Amino acid sequence: MKQLVIATTNSNKKKELEKLLRGLKVKVLGLSDVNIEVPPVTEDGKTFRQNAVKKALTFSRFINGLILADDSGLVVEALDGKPGVRSARFAYTGAKDEENNAKLLKLMETIPADKRQATFVCVAAIAEDGVLLGTQEGQCKGSIGVEVKGNNGFGYDPLFTPDGYNRTFAEFKPAFKNRISHRAEALKKVKTIIRGYL
């Protein structure tokens, strides 16, 4: 069985991606499972796609099998698209989720309820042996709340309420979030690429 390695050191993201990849005839592993030294990848792309592709291609040159890398983040209209590709390091490089959320809330203190639209974006890239096999994008539109709500999820989940719902991602059970999220949409499309490749 071909192995598929999820190129992330974020344990929360790895768990979420593992669940979303169920049903594929591949052995899903994380970076900690393969124990291979890979040079650090600087996520200096201007788009989510550029960062996802860079990670997938870099890791695929060192690790056998399929490599799945994603770059995702929050795009807030009132902040001209920020935090965007800097979502994980919005407060500063190495910031905790709570610090990034606090910075976002601070910047949006004066933004009225009808101007708090945001979109979660995920771009997933698949590569093998230094060759890009494809990319797919998923989006989930919603709005930013005025306070943190919920204990599930990670990142900006406690602040993001998807359109059509009155609860944040962090208030949903993970199984439900995995049906409607930006990452779920991207992975659903990527699974089609992987199935065609296998």
C-alpha positions in Angstrom: 0.0 0.0 0.0 1.3 3.4 -1.0 2.1 5.8 1.9 0.7 9.3 2.1 2.6 11.7 4.4 0.9 14.7 5.8 3.5 17.5 5.7 2.6 19.3 8.9 4.0 19.6 12.4 0.7 20.9 13.7 -0.8 17.9 15.6 -4.4 19.3 15.5 -4.2 19.8 11.7 -2.8 16.3 11.3 -5.7 14.8 13.2 -8.2 16.7 11.2 -6.6 15.8 7.9 -6.3 12.1 8.9 -10.1 12.0 9.4 -10.8 13.8 6.1 -8.6 11.2 4.2 -10.5 8.2 5.4 -11.6 5.9 2.7 -8.5 6.2 0.6 -6.4 3.1 -0.1 -3.2 4.6 1.3 -1.3 4.4 4.6 -1.6 7.9 6.1 1.5 9.0 8.1 2.6 12.2 9.7 6.1 13.8 9.6 6.9 12.4 13.1 6.1 8.9 11.8 8.7 8.9 9.0 11.6 10.4 11.0 13.4 11.8 8.0 15.4 15.1 8.3 13.9 17.7 5.9 15.2 21.2 5.6 12.9 23.8 7.1 10.5 25.3 4.6 10.1 29.1 4.7 6.5 29.9 3.9 7.2 33.1 2.1 4.6 32.8 -0.7 2.2 35.6 -1.3 -0.7 33.1 -1.7 -1.9 30.0 0.1 -1.3 28.0 -3.1 2.3 29.1 -3.4 3.0 28.0 0.2 1.2 24.7 -0.1 3.0 23.8 -3.4 6.4 24.8 -1.9 5.9 22.6 1.1 4.6 19.6 -0.9 7.4 19.8 -3.5 10.2 20.2 -0.8 9.0 17.3 1.3 8.5 15.1 -1.7 12.2 15.3 -2.6 13.1 13.8 0.7 10.3 11.4 1.6 9.0 8.5 -0.4 5.3 8.2 -1.3 2.7 10.9 -1.8 3.1 14.1 0.1 0.0 16.2 1.1 0.7 19.8 2.2 -1.8 22.5 2.8 -1.7 26.2 3.6 -4.8 27.7 5.1 -5.9 30.8 6.9 -8.4 33.4 7.6 -9.1 36.3 5.2 -11.0 39.2 6.9 -12.6 41.7 4.5 -12.4 44.7 7.0 -8.7 44.1 7.5 -7.9 44.1 3.7 -7.5 40.3 3.7 -5.4 40.0 6.9 -4.3 37.8 8.6 -4.2 35.8 5.3 -1.0 33.8 4.7 0.3 35.0 8.0 -2.6 33.5 9.9 -0.5 31.2 12.0 2.0 33.9 12.9 -0.3 36.9 13.0 0.7 38.2 16.4 4.3 37.2 15.8 6.3 34.1 14.6 5.6 31.3 17.0 2.5 32.9 18.4 -0.1 30.7 20.2 -3.7 30.5 18.9 -4.9 32.6 21.9 -2.4 35.4 21.0 -3.4 35.5 17.3 -7.1 35.6 18.3 -6.4 38.4 20.8 -4.7 40.5 18.1 -7.6 39.9 15.7 -10.2 40.9 18.2 -8.2 44.0 19.1 -8.0 45.1 15.5 -11.7 44.5 15.0 -12.9 46.3 18.2 -14.6 49.1 16.2 -15.8 47.1 13.3 -19.7 46.8 13.3 -21.5 43.5 13.1 -22.5 43.9 9.5 -18.8 44.5 8.4 -17.2 41.5 10.1 -17.3 39.1 7.1 -14.4 36.6 6.7 -13.5 33.6 4.7 -11.5 30.6 5.8 -9.4 29.4 2.9 -7.5 26.1 2.4 -5.3 25.1 -0.5 -4.0 21.5 -0.5 -1.2 20.3 -2.8 -0.2 16.7 -3.6 3.3 15.9 -4.8 5.6 12.8 -5.3 9.3 12.7 -6.1 9.5 16.4 -6.7 6.6 16.5 -9.1 3.4 18.4 -8.3 0.3 16.2 -9.0 -2.3 18.9 -8.4 -3.8 21.5 -6.0 -7.3 22.2 -4.8 -8.9 25.0 -2.9 -11.7 25.0 -0.4 -13.5 28.0 1.2 -15.9 28.6 4.0 -17.6 32.0 4.4 -18.7 33.4 7.7 -18.1 36.2 10.1 -15.9 37.1 13.1 -17.5 37.3 16.5 -16.7 39.7 19.3 -15.5 37.1 21.8 -14.0 33.6 21.9 -16.6 30.9 22.0 -16.2 27.1 22.2 -13.4 24.7 23.2 -13.1 22.5 20.1 -11.0 23.1 17.0 -7.9 25.3 16.9 -6.6 28.5 15.3 -9.4 31.1 14.8 -12.2 28.5 15.2 -13.5 30.1 18.4 -14.1 33.4 16.6 -15.4 32.2 13.3 -19.1 31.6 12.7 -19.9 30.0 9.3 -22.7 31.5 7.3 -26.1 29.9 8.0 -25.1 28.9 11.6 -25.2 30.7 15.0 -22.2 28.8 16.5 -18.5 29.1 16.0 -16.4 26.3 14.5 -15.1 25.7 18.0 -18.6 25.0 19.3 -19.3 22.3 16.7 -18.4 18.7 17.2 -15.3 17.9 15.1 -17.2 15.5 12.9 -19.7 18.2 11.9 -17.0 20.8 11.3 -15.3 18.3 9.0 -18.3 18.3 6.8 -18.6 22.0 6.2 -15.1 23.4 6.6 -12.7 24.9 4.1 -10.3 22.1 4.7 -13.1 19.5 4.1 -13.9 21.0 0.8 -10.3 21.1 -0.4 -9.6 17.5 0.8 -12.8 16.2 -0.9 -11.4 17.5 -4.2 -7.9 16.3 -3.5 -9.1 12.7 -2.8 -10.3 12.7 -6.4 -6.8 13.5 -7.6 -5.3 10.8 -5.3 -7.8 8.1 -6.4 -7.1 8.9 -10.1 -3.4 8.7 -9.4 -3.6 5.4 -7.5 
